[in-house]
Amino acid sequence: MCGDAESDMDVMTDWMGQGDTKLGLILNHLRDPNRYPRLCLAAREAATRPGGRFLLQGLNKRTGIFRPAQTTIPENSERPLLFFENG
């Protein structure tokens, strides 16, 4: 199961709870943790606990392709980020 929104967390965790899904893939869109609390918590879990129930997939938002890392390159920057930065 793959997701990038708070509502996707419902599906991922429900299916994990039923044993139908072993792993969730979170697309790293650098979401604001105040607006996406469960998604961001799962993303932090993926970044800090390898082998857990979530993977974090980085993106190049300038080109629209996956990166071979957990970090994401925002549209307005060339600097890869792991998590949302306010400002």
DRENTORKOL-3810 file (N, C-alpha, C; in nm, 4 decimals):
REM DRENTORKOL-3810
@n.u->0.0843; n.v->-0.1165; n.w->0.0000; ca.u->0.0000; ca.v->0.0000; ca.w->0.0000; c.u->0.0888; c.v->0.1228; c.w->0.0000
@n.u->0.0521; n.v->0.2198; n.w->-0.0792; ca.u->0.1288; ca.v->0.3434; ca.w->-0.0934; c.u->0.0374; c.v->0.4614; c.w->-0.0634
@n.u->0.0900; n.v->0.5647; n.w->0.0011; ca.u->0.0071; ca.v->0.6801; ca.w->0.0308; c.u->0.0862; c.v->0.8066; c.w->0.0520
@n.u->0.0138; n.v->0.9179; n.w->0.0444; ca.u->0.0757; ca.v->1.0477; ca.w->0.0691; c.u->-0.0193; c.v->1.1455; c.w->0.1382
@n.u->-0.1261; n.v->1.0931; n.w->0.1985; ca.u->-0.2246; ca.v->1.1782; ca.w->0.2658; c.u->-0.2710; c.v->1.1123; c.w->0.3945
@n.u->-0.3307; n.v->1.1917; n.w->0.4798; ca.u->-0.3795; ca.v->1.1434; ca.w->0.6088; c.u->-0.4829; c.v->1.0318; c.w->0.5907
@n.u->-0.5691; n.v->1.0457; n.w->0.4912; ca.u->-0.6708; ca.v->0.9421; ca.w->0.4671; c.u->-0.6085; c.v->0.8097; c.w->0.4230
@n.u->-0.4943; n.v->0.8146; n.w->0.3586; ca.u->-0.4254; ca.v->0.6914; ca.w->0.3197; c.u->-0.3780; c.v->0.6130; c.w->0.4420
@n.u->-0.3530; n.v->0.6839; n.w->0.5513; ca.u->-0.3093; ca.v->0.6172; ca.w->0.6739; c.u->-0.4185; c.v->0.5246; c.w->0.7268
@n.u->-0.5452; n.v->0.5640; n.w->0.7092; ca.u->-0.6556; ca.v->0.4775; ca.w->0.7513; c.u->-0.6483; c.v->0.3429; c.w->0.6805
@n.u->-0.6329; n.v->0.3476; n.w->0.5497; ca.u->-0.6289; ca.v->0.2247; ca.w->0.4708; c.u->-0.5051; c.v->0.1429; c.w->0.5059
@n.u->-0.3894; n.v->0.2084; n.w->0.5105; ca.u->-0.2658; ca.v->0.1353; ca.w->0.5386; c.u->-0.2709; c.v->0.0664; c.w->0.6746
@n.u->-0.3084; n.v->0.1411; n.w->0.7765; ca.u->-0.3061; ca.v->0.0825; ca.w->0.9102; c.u->-0.4189; c.v->-0.0176; c.w->0.9305
@n.u->-0.5355; n.v->0.0044; n.w->0.8710; ca.u->-0.6444; ca.v->-0.0939; ca.w->0.8797; c.u->-0.6029; c.v->-0.2255; c.w->0.8161
@n.u->-0.5459; n.v->-0.2174; n.w->0.6959; ca.u->-0.5037; ca.v->-0.3391; ca.w->0.6269; c.u->-0.3896; c.v->-0.4071; c.w->0.7000
@n.u->-0.2992; n.v->-0.3282; n.w->0.7587; ca.u->-0.1910; ca.v->-0.3873; ca.w->0.8379; c.u->-0.2484; c.v->-0.4598; c.w->0.9593
@n.u->-0.3470; n.v->-0.3988; n.w->1.0218; ca.u->-0.4104; ca.v->-0.4595; ca.w->1.1386; c.u->-0.4795; c.v->-0.5904; c.w->1.1067
@n.u->-0.5301; n.v->-0.6038; n.w->0.9853; ca.u->-0.5974; ca.v->-0.7265; ca.w->0.9435; c.u->-0.4998; c.v->-0.8308; c.w->0.8909
@n.u->-0.3740; n.v->-0.7901; n.w->0.8763; ca.u->-0.2738; ca.v->-0.8829; ca.w->0.8255; c.u->-0.2676; c.v->-0.8907; c.w->0.6743
@n.u->-0.3467; n.v->-0.8072; n.w->0.6049; ca.u->-0.3477; ca.v->-0.8091; ca.w->0.4588; c.u->-0.2300; c.v->-0.7337; c.w->0.3984
@n.u->-0.1734; n.v->-0.6390; n.w->0.4723; ca.u->-0.0648; ca.v->-0.5550; ca.w->0.4221; c.u->0.0499; c.v->-0.5597; c.w->0.5215
@n.u->0.1683; n.v->-0.5873; n.w->0.4719; ca.u->0.2858; ca.v->-0.5991; ca.w->0.5582; c.u->0.3637; c.v->-0.4684; c.w->0.5692
@n.u->0.3555; n.v->-0.3850; n.w->0.4656; ca.u->0.4422; ca.v->-0.2683; ca.w->0.4566; c.u->0.3693; c.v->-0.1537; c.w->0.3888
@n.u->0.3883; n.v->-0.0327; n.w->0.4398; ca.u->0.3311; ca.v->0.0854; ca.w->0.3776; c.u->0.4416; c.v->0.1722; c.w->0.3202
@n.u->0.4206; n.v->0.2241; n.w->0.2005; ca.u->0.5150; ca.v->0.3138; ca.w->0.1355; c.u->0.4579; c.v->0.4547; c.w->0.1419
@n.u->0.5327; n.v->0.5451; n.w->0.2029; ca.u->0.4895; ca.v->0.6836; ca.w->0.2139; c.u->0.5699; c.v->0.7680; c.w->0.1172
@n.u->0.4993; n.v->0.8392; n.w->0.0293; ca.u->0.5652; ca.v->0.9309; ca.w->-0.0621; c.u->0.5969; c.v->1.0590; c.w->0.0133
@n.u->0.7233; n.v->1.0972; n.w->0.0125; ca.u->0.7691; ca.v->1.2114; ca.w->0.0915; c.u->0.7407; c.v->1.3425; c.w->0.0178
@n.u->0.6224; n.v->1.3970; n.w->0.0436; ca.u->0.5849; ca.v->1.5266; ca.w->-0.0143; c.u->0.6156; c.v->1.6411; c.w->0.0814
@n.u->0.6952; n.v->1.6129; n.w->0.1858; ca.u->0.7329; ca.v->1.7140; ca.w->0.2846; c.u->0.6094; c.v->1.7787; c.w->0.3466
@n.u->0.5166; n.v->1.6963; n.w->0.3902; ca.u->0.3908; ca.v->1.7440; ca.w->0.4475; c.u->0.4128; c.v->1.8138; c.w->0.5819
@n.u->0.3263; n.v->1.9097; n.w->0.6111; ca.u->0.3269; ca.v->1.9831; ca.w->0.7366; c.u->0.2716; c.v->1.8923; c.w->0.8469
@n.u->0.3488; n.v->1.8656; n.w->0.9525; ca.u->0.3016; ca.v->1.7748; ca.w->1.0572; c.u->0.1791; c.v->1.8261; c.w->1.1330
@n.u->0.1532; n.v->1.9554; n.w->1.1294; ca.u->0.0327; ca.v->2.0082; ca.w->1.1941; c.u->-0.0928; c.v->1.9731; c.w->1.1146
@n.u->-0.0788; n.v->1.9585; n.w->0.9831; ca.u->-0.1930; ca.v->1.9244; ca.w->0.8985; c.u->-0.2026; c.v->1.7754; c.w->0.8701
@n.u->-0.0904; n.v->1.7044; n.w->0.8790; ca.u->-0.0843; ca.v->1.5611; ca.w->0.8480; c.u->-0.0137; c.v->1.4875; c.w->0.9617
@n.u->-0.0701; n.v->1.4886; n.w->1.0809; ca.u->0.0023; ca.v->1.4346; ca.w->1.1968; c.u->0.0349; c.v->1.2860; c.w->1.1897
@n.u->-0.0600; n.v->1.2022; n.w->1.1524; ca.u->-0.0333; ca.v->1.0568; ca.w->1.1483; c.u->0.0619; c.v->1.0215; c.w->1.0354
@n.u->0.0456; n.v->1.0842; n.w->0.9205; ca.u->0.1334; ca.v->1.0589; ca.w->0.8068; c.u->0.2769; c.v->1.0984; c.w->0.8414
@n.u->0.2940; n.v->1.2152; n.w->0.9022; ca.u->0.4281; ca.v->1.2620; ca.w->0.9364; c.u->0.4922; c.v->1.1770; c.w->1.0459
@n.u->0.4124; n.v->1.1316; n.w->1.1381; ca.u->0.4648; ca.v->1.0422; ca.w->1.2416; c.u->0.5135; c.v->0.9113; c.w->1.1793
@n.u->0.4377; n.v->0.8571; n.w->1.0855; ca.u->0.4779; ca.v->0.7338; ca.w->1.0168; c.u->0.6021; c.v->0.7590; c.w->0.9311
@n.u->0.6116; n.v->0.8762; n.w->0.8693; ca.u->0.7301; ca.v->0.9094; ca.w->0.7886; c.u->0.8541; c.v->0.9175; c.w->0.8761
@n.u->0.8398; n.v->0.9776; n.w->0.9923; ca.u->0.9535; ca.v->0.9844; ca.w->1.0857; c.u->0.9928; c.v->0.8451; c.w->1.1338
@n.u->0.8934; n.v->0.7621; n.w->1.1583; ca.u->0.9200; ca.v->0.6233; ca.w->1.1966; c.u->1.0006; c.v->0.5533; c.w->1.0871
@n.u->0.9607; n.v->0.5742; n.w->0.9621; ca.u->1.0296; ca.v->0.5104; ca.w->0.8499; c.u->1.1734; c.v->0.5596; c.w->0.8380
@n.u->1.1946; n.v->0.6884; n.w->0.8635; ca.u->1.3281; ca.v->0.7461; ca.w->0.8485; c.u->1.4220; c.v->0.7079; c.w->0.9626
@n.u->1.3670; n.v->0.6804; n.w->1.0788; ca.u->1.4525; ca.v->0.6558; ca.w->1.1957; c.u->1.4579; c.v->0.5104; c.w->1.2401
@n.u->1.3649; n.v->0.4272; n.w->1.1901; ca.u->1.3620; ca.v->0.2862; ca.w->1.2310; c.u->1.3604; c.v->0.1949; c.w->1.1088
@n.u->1.4775; n.v->0.1701; n.w->1.0512; ca.u->1.4800; ca.v->0.0785; ca.w->0.9366; c.u->1.4225; c.v->-0.0575; c.w->0.9747
@n.u->1.3532; n.v->-0.1179; n.w->0.8802; ca.u->1.2941; ca.v->-0.2482; ca.w->0.9047; c.u->1.1580; c.v->-0.2417; c.w->0.9703
@n.u->1.1031; n.v->-0.1206; n.w->0.9847; ca.u->0.9719; ca.v->-0.1044; ca.w->1.0454; c.u->0.8605; c.v->-0.1326; c.w->0.9457
@n.u->0.7417; n.v->-0.0870; n.w->0.9767; ca.u->0.6273; ca.v->-0.1170; ca.w->0.8908; c.u->0.6040; c.v->-0.0149; c.w->0.7801
@n.u->0.6874; n.v->0.0912; n.w->0.7757; ca.u->0.6745; ca.v->0.1910; ca.w->0.6696; c.u->0.8090; c.v->0.2161; c.w->0.6023
@n.u->0.8023; n.v->0.2477; n.w->0.4737; ca.u->0.9181; ca.v->0.2942; ca.w->0.3969; c.u->0.8871; c.v->0.4367; c.w->0.3541
@n.u->0.9909; n.v->0.5197; n.w->0.3413; ca.u->0.9743; ca.v->0.6573; ca.w->0.2990; c.u->1.0431; c.v->0.6749; c.w->0.1648
@n.u->0.9672; n.v->0.7170; n.w->0.0639; ca.u->1.0193; ca.v->0.7322; ca.w->-0.0721; c.u->1.0355; c.v->0.8800; c.w->-0.1056
@n.u->1.1585; n.v->0.9213; n.w->-0.1314; ca.u->1.1864; ca.v->1.0587; ca.w->-0.1706; c.u->1.1472; c.v->1.0858; c.w->-0.3152
@n.u->1.1216; n.v->1.2123; n.w->-0.3423; ca.u->1.0790; ca.v->1.2561; ca.w->-0.4759; c.u->1.1630; c.v->1.3739; c.w->-0.5216
@n.u->1.1729; n.v->1.3901; n.w->-0.6511; ca.u->1.2243; ca.v->1.5142; ca.w->-0.7071; c.u->1.1016; c.v->1.5865; c.w->-0.7607
@n.u->1.0545; n.v->1.6842; n.w->-0.6862; ca.u->0.9305; ca.v->1.7515; ca.w->-0.7232; c.u->0.9495; c.v->1.8456; c.w->-0.8418
@n.u->1.0731; n.v->1.8687; n.w->-0.8805; ca.u->1.1002; ca.v->1.9502; ca.w->-0.9998; c.u->1.0839; c.v->1.8681; c.w->-1.1271
@n.u->1.1135; n.v->1.7387; n.w->-1.1178; ca.u->1.1035; ca.v->1.6526; ca.w->-1.2361; c.u->0.9875; c.v->1.5541; c.w->-1.2275
@n.u->0.9364; n.v->1.5331; n.w->-1.1062; ca.u->0.8250; ca.v->1.4407; ca.w->-1.0883; c.u->0.8652; c.v->1.2948; c.w->-1.0812
@n.u->0.9915; n.v->1.2675; n.w->-1.0508; ca.u->1.0352; ca.v->1.1278; ca.w->-1.0439; c.u->1.0806; c.v->1.0911; c.w->-0.9026
@n.u->1.0820; n.v->0.9599; n.w->-0.8752; ca.u->1.1332; ca.v->0.9103; ca.w->-0.7487; c.u->1.2833; c.v->0.9348; c.w->-0.7419
@n.u->1.3334; n.v->0.9510; n.w->-0.6195; ca.u->1.4769; ca.v->0.9639; ca.w->-0.5958; c.u->1.5264; c.v->0.8357; c.w->-0.5290
@n.u->1.6533; n.v->0.8060; n.w->-0.5411; ca.u->1.7080; ca.v->0.6879; ca.w->-0.4733; c.u->1.7450; c.v->0.7196; c.w->-0.3285
@n.u->1.6546; n.v->0.7900; n.w->-0.2598; ca.u->1.6777; ca.v->0.8329; ca.w->-0.1215; c.u->1.5434; c.v->0.8645; c.w->-0.0567
@n.u->1.5451; n.v->0.8829; n.w->0.0737; ca.u->1.4240; ca.v->0.9215; ca.w->0.1453; c.u->1.3956; c.v->1.0709; c.w->0.1321
@n.u->1.4959; n.v->1.1485; n.w->0.1006; ca.u->1.4807; ca.v->1.2935; ca.w->0.0924; c.u->1.4101; c.v->1.3360; c.w->-0.0354
@n.u->1.3472; n.v->1.4535; n.w->-0.0282; ca.u->1.2735; ca.v->1.5092; ca.w->-0.1409; c.u->1.3314; c.v->1.6439; c.w->-0.1790
@n.u->1.3400; n.v->1.6694; n.w->-0.3089; ca.u->1.3818; ca.v->1.8001; ca.w->-0.3592; c.u->1.2556; c.v->1.8793; c.w->-0.3916
@n.u->1.2299; n.v->1.9896; n.w->-0.3174; ca.u->1.1106; ca.v->2.0701; ca.w->-0.3440; c.u->1.1177; c.v->2.1397; c.w->-0.4805
@n.u->1.0030; n.v->2.1890; n.w->-0.5268; ca.u->0.9972; ca.v->2.2588; ca.w->-0.6561; c.u->1.0838; c.v->2.3832; c.w->-0.6576
@n.u->1.0938; n.v->2.4511; n.w->-0.5454; ca.u->1.1613; ca.v->2.5809; ca.w->-0.5402; c.u->1.3030; c.v->2.5746; c.w->-0.4832
@n.u->1.3649; n.v->2.4576; n.w->-0.4861; ca.u->1.4963; ca.v->2.4416; ca.w->-0.4259; c.u->1.5717; c.v->2.3284; c.w->-0.4948
@n.u->1.7016; n.v->2.3262; n.w->-0.4729; ca.u->1.7822; ca.v->2.2133; ca.w->-0.5197; c.u->1.8335; c.v->2.1316; c.w->-0.4017
@n.u->1.7998; n.v->2.1755; n.w->-0.2796; ca.u->1.8480; ca.v->2.1108; ca.w->-0.1583; c.u->1.7498; c.v->2.0029; c.w->-0.1144
@n.u->1.7945; n.v->1.8781; n.w->-0.1092; ca.u->1.7076; ca.v->1.7700; ca.w->-0.0622; c.u->1.6740; c.v->1.7868; c.w->0.0855
@n.u->1.5474; n.v->1.7615; n.w->0.1197; ca.u->1.5001; ca.v->1.7707; ca.w->0.2570; c.u->1.4407; c.v->1.6379; c.w->0.2994
@n.u->1.4580; n.v->1.6054; n.w->0.4261; ca.u->1.3980; ca.v->1.4837; ca.w->0.4787; c.u->1.2585; c.v->1.5110; c.w->0.5331
@n.u->1.2429; n.v->1.6269; n.w->0.5981; ca.u->1.1142; ca.v->1.6617; ca.w->0.6574; c.u->1.0764; c.v->1.8059; c.w->0.6248
@n.u->0.9506; n.v->1.8362; n.w->0.6451; ca.u->0.8945; ca.v->1.9694; ca.w->0.6247; c.u->0.9729; c.v->2.0732; c.w->0.7037
@n.u->1.0035; n.v->2.1855; n.w->0.6388; ca.u->1.0651; ca.v->2.2992; ca.w->0.7062; c.u->0.9728; c.v->2.4184; c.w->0.6894
@n.u->0.9316; n.v->2.4768; n.w->0.7977; ca.u->0.8415; ca.v->2.5920; ca.w->0.7930; c.u->0.9188; c.v->2.7153; c.w->0.7489
@n.u->0.8740; n.v->2.7754; n.w->0.6395; ca.u->0.9380; ca.v->2.8969; ca.w->0.5917; c.u->1.0115; c.v->2.8709; c.w->0.4706
END
